[in-house]
Amino acid sequence: MTENKFSKKVVRWIITLNALFVVAVLVLYWHTGSEPATLIASWFAFTTGELWALAGIKREETRKGGSNDEGVH
């Protein structure tokens, strides 16, 4: 699997997990009337950090002229 396909899978996975997290928090709020504000902030800080790290890796690869396994398909 090339790095580009892996990156796209990671991004899709994080978006899916964020959507599932939002649904879970809404269900929790509906049942309890309580909002887990710290958990929400921590979750989105974590996923945003992961996406920024992935973007940084991709930016460095682009700056250096592509990924290491260029031409491998």
mmJSON file of the N, C-alpha and C atoms, coordinates in Angstrom:
{"data_MODEL":{"atom_site":{
"group_PDB":["ATOM","ATOM","ATOM","ATOM","ATOM","ATOM","ATOM","ATOM","ATOM","ATOM","ATOM","ATOM","ATOM","ATOM","ATOM","ATOM","ATOM","ATOM","ATOM","ATOM","ATOM","ATOM","ATOM","ATOM","ATOM","ATOM","ATOM","ATOM","ATOM","ATOM","ATOM","ATOM","ATOM","ATOM","ATOM","ATOM","ATOM","ATOM","ATOM","ATOM","ATOM","ATOM","ATOM","ATOM","ATOM","ATOM","ATOM","ATOM","ATOM","ATOM","ATOM","ATOM","ATOM","ATOM","ATOM","ATOM","ATOM","ATOM","ATOM","ATOM","ATOM","ATOM","ATOM","ATOM","ATOM","ATOM","ATOM","ATOM","ATOM","ATOM","ATOM","ATOM","ATOM","ATOM","ATOM","ATOM","ATOM","ATOM","ATOM","ATOM","ATOM","ATOM","ATOM","ATOM","ATOM","ATOM","ATOM","ATOM","ATOM","ATOM","ATOM","ATOM","ATOM","ATOM","ATOM","ATOM","ATOM","ATOM","ATOM","ATOM","ATOM","ATOM","ATOM","ATOM","ATOM","ATOM","ATOM","ATOM","ATOM","ATOM","ATOM","ATOM","ATOM","ATOM","ATOM","ATOM","ATOM","ATOM","ATOM","ATOM","ATOM","ATOM","ATOM","ATOM","ATOM","ATOM","ATOM","ATOM","ATOM","ATOM","ATOM","ATOM","ATOM","ATOM","ATOM","ATOM","ATOM","ATOM","ATOM","ATOM","ATOM","ATOM","ATOM","ATOM","ATOM","ATOM","ATOM","ATOM","ATOM","ATOM","ATOM","ATOM","ATOM","ATOM","ATOM","ATOM","ATOM","ATOM","ATOM","ATOM","ATOM","ATOM","ATOM","ATOM","ATOM","ATOM","ATOM","ATOM","ATOM","ATOM","ATOM","ATOM","ATOM","ATOM","ATOM","ATOM","ATOM","ATOM","ATOM","ATOM","ATOM","ATOM","ATOM","ATOM","ATOM","ATOM","ATOM","ATOM","ATOM","ATOM","ATOM","ATOM","ATOM","ATOM","ATOM","ATOM","ATOM","ATOM","ATOM","ATOM","ATOM","ATOM","ATOM","ATOM","ATOM","ATOM","ATOM","ATOM","ATOM","ATOM","ATOM","ATOM","ATOM","ATOM","ATOM","ATOM","ATOM","ATOM","ATOM"],
"id":[1,2,3,4,5,6,7,8,9,10,11,12,13,14,15,16,17,18,19,20,21,22,23,24,25,26,27,28,29,30,31,32,33,34,35,36,37,38,39,40,41,42,43,44,45,46,47,48,49,50,51,52,53,54,55,56,57,58,59,60,61,62,63,64,65,66,67,68,69,70,71,72,73,74,75,76,77,78,79,80,81,82,83,84,85,86,87,88,89,90,91,92,93,94,95,96,97,98,99,100,101,102,103,104,105,106,107,108,109,110,111,112,113,114,115,116,117,118,119,120,121,122,123,124,125,126,127,128,129,130,131,132,133,134,135,136,137,138,139,140,141,142,143,144,145,146,147,148,149,150,151,152,153,154,155,156,157,158,159,160,161,162,163,164,165,166,167,168,169,170,171,172,173,174,175,176,177,178,179,180,181,182,183,184,185,186,187,188,189,190,191,192,193,194,195,196,197,198,199,200,201,202,203,204,205,206,207,208,209,210,211,212,213,214,215,216,217,218,219],
"type_symbol":["N","C","C","N","C","C","N","C","C","N","C","C","N","C","C","N","C","C","N","C","C","N","C","C","N","C","C","N","C","C","N","C","C","N","C","C","N","C","C","N","C","C","N","C","C","N","C","C","N","C","C","N","C","C","N","C","C","N","C","C","N","C","C","N","C","C","N","C","C","N","C","C","N","C","C","N","C","C","N","C","C","N","C","C","N","C","C","N","C","C","N","C","C","N","C","C","N","C","C","N","C","C","N","C","C","N","C","C","N","C","C","N","C","C","N","C","C","N","C","C","N","C","C","N","C","C","N","C","C","N","C","C","N","C","C","N","C","C","N","C","C","N","C","C","N","C","C","N","C","C","N","C","C","N","C","C","N","C","C","N","C","C","N","C","C","N","C","C","N","C","C","N","C","C","N","C","C","N","C","C","N","C","C","N","C","C","N","C","C","N","C","C","N","C","C","N","C","C","N","C","C","N","C","C","N","C","C","N","C","C","N","C","C","N","C","C","N","C","C"],
"label_atom_id":["N","CA","C","N","CA","C","N","CA","C","N","CA","C","N","CA","C","N","CA","C","N","CA","C","N","CA","C","N","CA","C","N","CA","C","N","CA","C","N","CA","C","N","CA","C","N","CA","C","N","CA","C","N","CA","C","N","CA","C","N","CA","C","N","CA","C","N","CA","C","N","CA","C","N","CA","C","N","CA","C","N","CA","C","N","CA","C","N","CA","C","N","CA","C","N","CA","C","N","CA","C","N","CA","C","N","CA","C","N","CA","C","N","CA","C","N","CA","C","N","CA","C","N","CA","C","N","CA","C","N","CA","C","N","CA","C","N","CA","C","N","CA","C","N","CA","C","N","CA","C","N","CA","C","N","CA","C","N","CA","C","N","CA","C","N","CA","C","N","CA","C","N","CA","C","N","CA","C","N","CA","C","N","CA","C","N","CA","C","N","CA","C","N","CA","C","N","CA","C","N","CA","C","N","CA","C","N","CA","C","N","CA","C","N","CA","C","N","CA","C","N","CA","C","N","CA","C","N","CA","C","N","CA","C","N","CA","C","N","CA","C","N","CA","C","N","CA","C","N","CA","C","N","CA","C"],
"label_alt_id":[null,null,null,null,null,null,null,null,null,null,null,null,null,null,null,null,null,null,null,null,null,null,null,null,null,null,null,null,null,null,null,null,null,null,null,null,null,null,null,null,null,null,null,null,null,null,null,null,null,null,null,null,null,null,null,null,null,null,null,null,null,null,null,null,null,null,null,null,null,null,null,null,null,null,null,null,null,null,null,null,null,null,null,null,null,null,null,null,null,null,null,null,null,null,null,null,null,null,null,null,null,null,null,null,null,null,null,null,null,null,null,null,null,null,null,null,null,null,null,null,null,null,null,null,null,null,null,null,null,null,null,null,null,null,null,null,null,null,null,null,null,null,null,null,null,null,null,null,null,null,null,null,null,null,null,null,null,null,null,null,null,null,null,null,null,null,null,null,null,null,null,null,null,null,null,null,null,null,null,null,null,null,null,null,null,null,null,null,null,null,null,null,null,null,null,null,null,null,null,null,null,null,null,null,null,null,null,null,null,null,null,null,null,null,null,null,null,null,null],
"label_comp_id":["MET","MET","MET","THR","THR","THR","GLU","GLU","GLU","ASN","ASN","ASN","LYS","LYS","LYS","PHE","PHE","PHE","SER","SER","SER","LYS","LYS","LYS","LYS","LYS","LYS","VAL","VAL","VAL","VAL","VAL","VAL","ARG","ARG","ARG","TRP","TRP","TRP","ILE","ILE","ILE","ILE","ILE","ILE","THR","THR","THR","LEU","LEU","LEU","ASN","ASN","ASN","ALA","ALA","ALA","LEU","LEU","LEU","PHE","PHE","PHE","VAL","VAL","VAL","VAL","VAL","VAL","ALA","ALA","ALA","VAL","VAL","VAL","LEU","LEU","LEU","VAL","VAL","VAL","LEU","LEU","LEU","TYR","TYR","TYR","TRP","TRP","TRP","HIS","HIS","HIS","THR","THR","THR","GLY","GLY","GLY","SER","SER","SER","GLU","GLU","GLU","PRO","PRO","PRO","ALA","ALA","ALA","THR","THR","THR","LEU","LEU","LEU","ILE","ILE","ILE","ALA","ALA","ALA","SER","SER","SER","TRP","TRP","TRP","PHE","PHE","PHE","ALA","ALA","ALA","PHE","PHE","PHE","THR","THR","THR","THR","THR","THR","GLY","GLY","GLY","GLU","GLU","GLU","LEU","LEU","LEU","TRP","TRP","TRP","ALA","ALA","ALA","LEU","LEU","LEU","ALA","ALA","ALA","GLY","GLY","GLY","ILE","ILE","ILE","LYS","LYS","LYS","ARG","ARG","ARG","GLU","GLU","GLU","GLU","GLU","GLU","THR","THR","THR","ARG","ARG","ARG","LYS","LYS","LYS","GLY","GLY","GLY","GLY","GLY","GLY","SER","SER","SER","ASN","ASN","ASN","ASP","ASP","ASP","GLU","GLU","GLU","GLY","GLY","GLY","VAL","VAL","VAL","HIS","HIS","HIS"],
"label_asym_id":["A","A","A","A","A","A","A","A","A","A","A","A","A","A","A","A","A","A","A","A","A","A","A","A","A","A","A","A","A","A","A","A","A","A","A","A","A","A","A","A","A","A","A","A","A","A","A","A","A","A","A","A","A","A","A","A","A","A","A","A","A","A","A","A","A","A","A","A","A","A","A","A","A","A","A","A","A","A","A","A","A","A","A","A","A","A","A","A","A","A","A","A","A","A","A","A","A","A","A","A","A","A","A","A","A","A","A","A","A","A","A","A","A","A","A","A","A","A","A","A","A","A","A","A","A","A","A","A","A","A","A","A","A","A","A","A","A","A","A","A","A","A","A","A","A","A","A","A","A","A","A","A","A","A","A","A","A","A","A","A","A","A","A","A","A","A","A","A","A","A","A","A","A","A","A","A","A","A","A","A","A","A","A","A","A","A","A","A","A","A","A","A","A","A","A","A","A","A","A","A","A","A","A","A","A","A","A","A","A","A","A","A","A","A","A","A","A","A","A"],
"label_entity_id":["1","1","1","1","1","1","1","1","1","1","1","1","1","1","1","1","1","1","1","1","1","1","1","1","1","1","1","1","1","1","1","1","1","1","1","1","1","1","1","1","1","1","1","1","1","1","1","1","1","1","1","1","1","1","1","1","1","1","1","1","1","1","1","1","1","1","1","1","1","1","1","1","1","1","1","1","1","1","1","1","1","1","1","1","1","1","1","1","1","1","1","1","1","1","1","1","1","1","1","1","1","1","1","1","1","1","1","1","1","1","1","1","1","1","1","1","1","1","1","1","1","1","1","1","1","1","1","1","1","1","1","1","1","1","1","1","1","1","1","1","1","1","1","1","1","1","1","1","1","1","1","1","1","1","1","1","1","1","1","1","1","1","1","1","1","1","1","1","1","1","1","1","1","1","1","1","1","1","1","1","1","1","1","1","1","1","1","1","1","1","1","1","1","1","1","1","1","1","1","1","1","1","1","1","1","1","1","1","1","1","1","1","1","1","1","1","1","1","1"],
"label_seq_id":[1,1,1,2,2,2,3,3,3,4,4,4,5,5,5,6,6,6,7,7,7,8,8,8,9,9,9,10,10,10,11,11,11,12,12,12,13,13,13,14,14,14,15,15,15,16,16,16,17,17,17,18,18,18,19,19,19,20,20,20,21,21,21,22,22,22,23,23,23,24,24,24,25,25,25,26,26,26,27,27,27,28,28,28,29,29,29,30,30,30,31,31,31,32,32,32,33,33,33,34,34,34,35,35,35,36,36,36,37,37,37,38,38,38,39,39,39,40,40,40,41,41,41,42,42,42,43,43,43,44,44,44,45,45,45,46,46,46,47,47,47,48,48,48,49,49,49,50,50,50,51,51,51,52,52,52,53,53,53,54,54,54,55,55,55,56,56,56,57,57,57,58,58,58,59,59,59,60,60,60,61,61,61,62,62,62,63,63,63,64,64,64,65,65,65,66,66,66,67,67,67,68,68,68,69,69,69,70,70,70,71,71,71,72,72,72,73,73,73],
"pdbx_PDB_ins_code":[null,null,null,null,null,null,null,null,null,null,null,null,null,null,null,null,null,null,null,null,null,null,null,null,null,null,null,null,null,null,null,null,null,null,null,null,null,null,null,null,null,null,null,null,null,null,null,null,null,null,null,null,null,null,null,null,null,null,null,null,null,null,null,null,null,null,null,null,null,null,null,null,null,null,null,null,null,null,null,null,null,null,null,null,null,null,null,null,null,null,null,null,null,null,null,null,null,null,null,null,null,null,null,null,null,null,null,null,null,null,null,null,null,null,null,null,null,null,null,null,null,null,null,null,null,null,null,null,null,null,null,null,null,null,null,null,null,null,null,null,null,null,null,null,null,null,null,null,null,null,null,null,null,null,null,null,null,null,null,null,null,null,null,null,null,null,null,null,null,null,null,null,null,null,null,null,null,null,null,null,null,null,null,null,null,null,null,null,null,null,null,null,null,null,null,null,null,null,null,null,null,null,null,null,null,null,null,null,null,null,null,null,null,null,null,null,null,null,null],
"Cartn_x":[0.855,0.0,0.895,0.612,1.431,1.06,1.949,1.733,0.477,0.213,-0.943,-2.241,-2.326,-3.521,-3.672,-2.545,-2.579,-3.086,-2.597,-3.023,-4.519,-5.011,-6.436,-7.258,-6.774,-7.484,-7.499,-6.389,-6.321,-7.306,-7.35,-8.268,-9.71,-10.041,-11.41,-11.747,-10.794,-11.016,-11.259,-10.494,-10.671,-12.021,-12.419,-13.726,-14.845,-14.722,-15.728,-15.782,-14.62,-14.589,-15.169,-14.886,-15.453,-16.978,-17.501,-18.958,-19.576,-18.954,-19.46,-19.386,-18.321,-18.167,-19.279,-19.573,-20.634,-21.973,-22.269,-23.526,-23.565,-22.457,-22.412,-22.619,-22.004,-22.156,-23.591,-24.205,-25.599,-26.537,-26.309,-27.129,-26.914,-25.67,-25.362,-26.04,-25.973,-26.594,-28.115,-28.69,-30.14,-30.591,-29.795,-30.163,-29.885,-28.795,-28.404,-28.626,-28.663,-28.77,-27.455,-26.383,-25.066,-24.117,-23.343,-22.396,-20.977,-20.266,-18.877,-17.911,-17.896,-17.148,-15.655,-15.064,-13.629,-13.307,-14.14,-13.941,-14.069,-15.055,-15.257,-14.041,-13.581,-12.416,-11.177,-10.984,-9.816,-9.864,-11.036,-11.177,-10.845,-11.437,-11.208,-9.8,-9.198,-7.795,-6.899,-7.189,-6.409,-6.526,-7.759,-7.933,-7.383,-7.524,-6.96,-5.439,-4.863,-3.41,-2.914,-3.648,-3.268,-3.314,-4.356,-4.463,-3.354,-3.016,-1.928,-0.597,-0.381,0.859,0.951,-0.148,-0.178,0.079,-0.514,-0.294,1.172,1.792,3.203,4.09,3.77,4.529,4.389,3.156,2.924,3.624,3.614,4.258,5.772,6.382,7.812,8.135,7.286,7.506,7.442,6.485,6.339,7.538,7.978,9.121,10.397,10.556,11.763,11.657,10.508,10.412,9.659,8.732,7.913,8.207,7.426,7.574,8.731,9.146,10.269,9.96,8.695,8.379,7.708,8.211,7.713,8.017,7.044,7.235,6.887,6.629,6.208,4.694,4.106,2.648,2.125],
"Cartn_y":[-1.175,0.0,1.229,2.132,3.339,4.277,5.206,6.172,7.0,7.352,8.176,7.451,6.156,5.385,5.252,5.056,4.943,6.242,7.375,8.675,8.881,8.517,8.669,7.77,6.569,5.673,6.243,6.815,7.405,8.565,9.413,10.554,10.067,9.096,8.543,7.93,7.209,6.558,7.609,8.672,9.716,10.41,10.687,11.314,10.392,9.103,8.131,8.058,7.986,7.933,9.204,10.364,11.613,11.603,11.114,11.046,10.098,8.942,7.994,8.578,9.312,9.953,10.973,11.773,12.781,12.108,11.036,10.307,9.765,9.179,8.632,9.727,10.889,11.993,12.508,12.603,13.053,12.08,10.788,9.78,9.883,10.022,10.175,11.413,12.514,13.758,13.611,12.928,12.733,11.895,10.884,10.004,10.629,11.357,11.85,13.341,14.108,15.554,16.2,15.403,15.895,15.839,16.908,16.993,16.75,15.758,15.508,16.46,17.706,18.757,18.46,17.964,17.682,16.55,15.526,14.409,14.874,15.711,16.227,17.029,17.929,18.758,17.887,16.906,16.036,15.194,14.66,13.822,14.609,15.788,16.564,17.147,17.417,17.848,16.711,15.491,14.328,14.085,14.045,13.748,14.877,16.114,17.232,17.146,16.797,16.624,15.534,14.442,13.357,13.82,14.564,15.057,16.062,16.928,17.881,17.161,16.11,15.337,14.667,14.092,13.476,14.505,15.684,16.757,17.19,17.234,17.594,16.579,15.31,14.261,14.403,14.601,14.754,15.995,17.082,18.326,18.109,17.396,17.117,16.228,15.231,14.366,15.176,16.076,16.91,17.835,18.405,19.316,18.592,17.336,16.569,15.876,15.984,15.432,14.129,13.864,12.663,11.663,10.595,9.559,8.632,7.84,6.935,5.793,5.363,4.231,4.691,5.776,6.268,5.232,4.975,4.01,2.606,2.358,1.037,1.016,0.139,0.101,-1.238],
"Cartn_z":[0.0,0.0,0.0,-0.883,-0.948,0.184,0.426,1.504,1.273,0.016,-0.303,0.044,-0.305,0.021,1.533,2.223,3.681,4.295,3.808,4.328,4.134,2.966,2.7,3.617,3.893,4.81,6.226,6.643,7.989,8.098,7.091,7.113,7.142,6.297,6.308,7.655,8.239,9.527,10.618,10.632,11.651,11.477,10.239,10.008,10.487,10.185,10.629,12.15,12.783,14.255,14.872,14.277,14.783,14.676,13.549,13.381,14.407,14.616,15.618,17.022,17.297,18.603,18.837,17.817,17.933,18.209,17.494,17.723,19.145,19.607,20.964,22.013,21.81,22.758,22.749,21.58,21.507,22.218,22.044,22.733,24.24,24.655,26.081,26.649,25.927,26.387,26.462,25.482,25.467,26.661,27.025,28.142,29.506,29.637,30.957,31.148,30.053,30.168,30.572,30.527,30.92,29.732,29.571,28.461,28.967,28.396,28.815,28.105,28.526,27.825,27.73,28.803,28.786,27.819,27.807,26.882,25.442,25.17,23.814,23.374,24.214,23.873,23.664,24.523,24.408,23.141,22.831,21.637,20.368,20.231,19.015,18.973,20.116,20.133,19.653,20.084,19.666,18.16,17.651,16.226,15.347,15.793,15.041,15.032,16.16,16.236,15.302,15.222,14.313,12.863,12.51,11.141,10.825,11.771,11.566,11.403,12.193,12.083,10.71,10.258,8.935,7.845,7.986,7.015,7.013,8.176,8.265,7.566,7.73,7.052,5.541,5.082,3.644,3.1,3.869,3.444,3.292,4.235,4.147,2.957,2.704,1.543,0.253,0.179,-1.009,-1.172,-0.057,-0.091,-0.521,-0.099,-0.433,-1.781,-2.45,-3.791,-3.877,-2.985,-3.092,-1.994,-2.006,-0.968,-1.321,-0.359,-0.531,-1.495,-1.585,-2.442,-3.736,-4.29,-5.567,-6.65,-7.498,-8.556,-8.162,-6.887,-6.434,-6.418,-7.189,-7.266,-6.892],
"occupancy":[1.0,1.0,1.0,1.0,1.0,1.0,1.0,1.0,1.0,1.0,1.0,1.0,1.0,1.0,1.0,1.0,1.0,1.0,1.0,1.0,1.0,1.0,1.0,1.0,1.0,1.0,1.0,1.0,1.0,1.0,1.0,1.0,1.0,1.0,1.0,1.0,1.0,1.0,1.0,1.0,1.0,1.0,1.0,1.0,1.0,1.0,1.0,1.0,1.0,1.0,1.0,1.0,1.0,1.0,1.0,1.0,1.0,1.0,1.0,1.0,1.0,1.0,1.0,1.0,1.0,1.0,1.0,1.0,1.0,1.0,1.0,1.0,1.0,1.0,1.0,1.0,1.0,1.0,1.0,1.0,1.0,1.0,1.0,1.0,1.0,1.0,1.0,1.0,1.0,1.0,1.0,1.0,1.0,1.0,1.0,1.0,1.0,1.0,1.0,1.0,1.0,1.0,1.0,1.0,1.0,1.0,1.0,1.0,1.0,1.0,1.0,1.0,1.0,1.0,1.0,1.0,1.0,1.0,1.0,1.0,1.0,1.0,1.0,1.0,1.0,1.0,1.0,1.0,1.0,1.0,1.0,1.0,1.0,1.0,1.0,1.0,1.0,1.0,1.0,1.0,1.0,1.0,1.0,1.0,1.0,1.0,1.0,1.0,1.0,1.0,1.0,1.0,1.0,1.0,1.0,1.0,1.0,1.0,1.0,1.0,1.0,1.0,1.0,1.0,1.0,1.0,1.0,1.0,1.0,1.0,1.0,1.0,1.0,1.0,1.0,1.0,1.0,1.0,1.0,1.0,1.0,1.0,1.0,1.0,1.0,1.0,1.0,1.0,1.0,1.0,1.0,1.0,1.0,1.0,1.0,1.0,1.0,1.0,1.0,1.0,1.0,1.0,1.0,1.0,1.0,1.0,1.0,1.0,1.0,1.0,1.0,1.0,1.0,1.0,1.0,1.0,1.0,1.0,1.0],
"B_iso_or_equiv":[0.0,0.0,0.0,0.0,0.0,0.0,0.0,0.0,0.0,0.0,0.0,0.0,0.0,0.0,0.0,0.0,0.0,0.0,0.0,0.0,0.0,0.0,0.0,0.0,0.0,0.0,0.0,0.0,0.0,0.0,0.0,0.0,0.0,0.0,0.0,0.0,0.0,0.0,0.0,0.0,0.0,0.0,0.0,0.0,0.0,0.0,0.0,0.0,0.0,0.0,0.0,0.0,0.0,0.0,0.0,0.0,0.0,0.0,0.0,0.0,0.0,0.0,0.0,0.0,0.0,0.0,0.0,0.0,0.0,0.0,0.0,0.0,0.0,0.0,0.0,0.0,0.0,0.0,0.0,0.0,0.0,0.0,0.0,0.0,0.0,0.0,0.0,0.0,0.0,0.0,0.0,0.0,0.0,0.0,0.0,0.0,0.0,0.0,0.0,0.0,0.0,0.0,0.0,0.0,0.0,0.0,0.0,0.0,0.0,0.0,0.0,0.0,0.0,0.0,0.0,0.0,0.0,0.0,0.0,0.0,0.0,0.0,0.0,0.0,0.0,0.0,0.0,0.0,0.0,0.0,0.0,0.0,0.0,0.0,0.0,0.0,0.0,0.0,0.0,0.0,0.0,0.0,0.0,0.0,0.0,0.0,0.0,0.0,0.0,0.0,0.0,0.0,0.0,0.0,0.0,0.0,0.0,0.0,0.0,0.0,0.0,0.0,0.0,0.0,0.0,0.0,0.0,0.0,0.0,0.0,0.0,0.0,0.0,0.0,0.0,0.0,0.0,0.0,0.0,0.0,0.0,0.0,0.0,0.0,0.0,0.0,0.0,0.0,0.0,0.0,0.0,0.0,0.0,0.0,0.0,0.0,0.0,0.0,0.0,0.0,0.0,0.0,0.0,0.0,0.0,0.0,0.0,0.0,0.0,0.0,0.0,0.0,0.0,0.0,0.0,0.0,0.0,0.0,0.0],
"pdbx_formal_charge":[null,null,null,null,null,null,null,null,null,null,null,null,null,null,null,null,null,null,null,null,null,null,null,null,null,null,null,null,null,null,null,null,null,null,null,null,null,null,null,null,null,null,null,null,null,null,null,null,null,null,null,null,null,null,null,null,null,null,null,null,null,null,null,null,null,null,null,null,null,null,null,null,null,null,null,null,null,null,null,null,null,null,null,null,null,null,null,null,null,null,null,null,null,null,null,null,null,null,null,null,null,null,null,null,null,null,null,null,null,null,null,null,null,null,null,null,null,null,null,null,null,null,null,null,null,null,null,null,null,null,null,null,null,null,null,null,null,null,null,null,null,null,null,null,null,null,null,null,null,null,null,null,null,null,null,null,null,null,null,null,null,null,null,null,null,null,null,null,null,null,null,null,null,null,null,null,null,null,null,null,null,null,null,null,null,null,null,null,null,null,null,null,null,null,null,null,null,null,null,null,null,null,null,null,null,null,null,null,null,null,null,null,null,null,null,null,null,null,null],
"auth_seq_id":[1,1,1,2,2,2,3,3,3,4,4,4,5,5,5,6,6,6,7,7,7,8,8,8,9,9,9,10,10,10,11,11,11,12,12,12,13,13,13,14,14,14,15,15,15,16,16,16,17,17,17,18,18,18,19,19,19,20,20,20,21,21,21,22,22,22,23,23,23,24,24,24,25,25,25,26,26,26,27,27,27,28,28,28,29,29,29,30,30,30,31,31,31,32,32,32,33,33,33,34,34,34,35,35,35,36,36,36,37,37,37,38,38,38,39,39,39,40,40,40,41,41,41,42,42,42,43,43,43,44,44,44,45,45,45,46,46,46,47,47,47,48,48,48,49,49,49,50,50,50,51,51,51,52,52,52,53,53,53,54,54,54,55,55,55,56,56,56,57,57,57,58,58,58,59,59,59,60,60,60,61,61,61,62,62,62,63,63,63,64,64,64,65,65,65,66,66,66,67,67,67,68,68,68,69,69,69,70,70,70,71,71,71,72,72,72,73,73,73],
"auth_comp_id":["MET","MET","MET","THR","THR","THR","GLU","GLU","GLU","ASN","ASN","ASN","LYS","LYS","LYS","PHE","PHE","PHE","SER","SER","SER","LYS","LYS","LYS","LYS","LYS","LYS","VAL","VAL","VAL","VAL","VAL","VAL","ARG","ARG","ARG","TRP","TRP","TRP","ILE","ILE","ILE","ILE","ILE","ILE","THR","THR","THR","LEU","LEU","LEU","ASN","ASN","ASN","ALA","ALA","ALA","LEU","LEU","LEU","PHE","PHE","PHE","VAL","VAL","VAL","VAL","VAL","VAL","ALA","ALA","ALA","VAL","VAL","VAL","LEU","LEU","LEU","VAL","VAL","VAL","LEU","LEU","LEU","TYR","TYR","TYR","TRP","TRP","TRP","HIS","HIS","HIS","THR","THR","THR","GLY","GLY","GLY","SER","SER","SER","GLU","GLU","GLU","PRO","PRO","PRO","ALA","ALA","ALA","THR","THR","THR","LEU","LEU","LEU","ILE","ILE","ILE","ALA","ALA","ALA","SER","SER","SER","TRP","TRP","TRP","PHE","PHE","PHE","ALA","ALA","ALA","PHE","PHE","PHE","THR","THR","THR","THR","THR","THR","GLY","GLY","GLY","GLU","GLU","GLU","LEU","LEU","LEU","TRP","TRP","TRP","ALA","ALA","ALA","LEU","LEU","LEU","ALA","ALA","ALA","GLY","GLY","GLY","ILE","ILE","ILE","LYS","LYS","LYS","ARG","ARG","ARG","GLU","GLU","GLU","GLU","GLU","GLU","THR","THR","THR","ARG","ARG","ARG","LYS","LYS","LYS","GLY","GLY","GLY","GLY","GLY","GLY","SER","SER","SER","ASN","ASN","ASN","ASP","ASP","ASP","GLU","GLU","GLU","GLY","GLY","GLY","VAL","VAL","VAL","HIS","HIS","HIS"],
"auth_asym_id":["A","A","A","A","A","A","A","A","A","A","A","A","A","A","A","A","A","A","A","A","A","A","A","A","A","A","A","A","A","A","A","A","A","A","A","A","A","A","A","A","A","A","A","A","A","A","A","A","A","A","A","A","A","A","A","A","A","A","A","A","A","A","A","A","A","A","A","A","A","A","A","A","A","A","A","A","A","A","A","A","A","A","A","A","A","A","A","A","A","A","A","A","A","A","A","A","A","A","A","A","A","A","A","A","A","A","A","A","A","A","A","A","A","A","A","A","A","A","A","A","A","A","A","A","A","A","A","A","A","A","A","A","A","A","A","A","A","A","A","A","A","A","A","A","A","A","A","A","A","A","A","A","A","A","A","A","A","A","A","A","A","A","A","A","A","A","A","A","A","A","A","A","A","A","A","A","A","A","A","A","A","A","A","A","A","A","A","A","A","A","A","A","A","A","A","A","A","A","A","A","A","A","A","A","A","A","A","A","A","A","A","A","A","A","A","A","A","A","A"],
"auth_atom_id":["N","CA","C","N","CA","C","N","CA","C","N","CA","C","N","CA","C","N","CA","C","N","CA","C","N","CA","C","N","CA","C","N","CA","C","N","CA","C","N","CA","C","N","CA","C","N","CA","C","N","CA","C","N","CA","C","N","CA","C","N","CA","C","N","CA","C","N","CA","C","N","CA","C","N","CA","C","N","CA","C","N","CA","C","N","CA","C","N","CA","C","N","CA","C","N","CA","C","N","CA","C","N","CA","C","N","CA","C","N","CA","C","N","CA","C","N","CA","C","N","CA","C","N","CA","C","N","CA","C","N","CA","C","N","CA","C","N","CA","C","N","CA","C","N","CA","C","N","CA","C","N","CA","C","N","CA","C","N","CA","C","N","CA","C","N","CA","C","N","CA","C","N","CA","C","N","CA","C","N","CA","C","N","CA","C","N","CA","C","N","CA","C","N","CA","C","N","CA","C","N","CA","C","N","CA","C","N","CA","C","N","CA","C","N","CA","C","N","CA","C","N","CA","C","N","CA","C","N","CA","C","N","CA","C","N","CA","C","N","CA","C","N","CA","C","N","CA","C","N","CA","C","N","CA","C"],
"pdbx_PDB_model_num":[1,1,1,1,1,1,1,1,1,1,1,1,1,1,1,1,1,1,1,1,1,1,1,1,1,1,1,1,1,1,1,1,1,1,1,1,1,1,1,1,1,1,1,1,1,1,1,1,1,1,1,1,1,1,1,1,1,1,1,1,1,1,1,1,1,1,1,1,1,1,1,1,1,1,1,1,1,1,1,1,1,1,1,1,1,1,1,1,1,1,1,1,1,1,1,1,1,1,1,1,1,1,1,1,1,1,1,1,1,1,1,1,1,1,1,1,1,1,1,1,1,1,1,1,1,1,1,1,1,1,1,1,1,1,1,1,1,1,1,1,1,1,1,1,1,1,1,1,1,1,1,1,1,1,1,1,1,1,1,1,1,1,1,1,1,1,1,1,1,1,1,1,1,1,1,1,1,1,1,1,1,1,1,1,1,1,1,1,1,1,1,1,1,1,1,1,1,1,1,1,1,1,1,1,1,1,1,1,1,1,1,1,1,1,1,1,1,1,1]
}}}
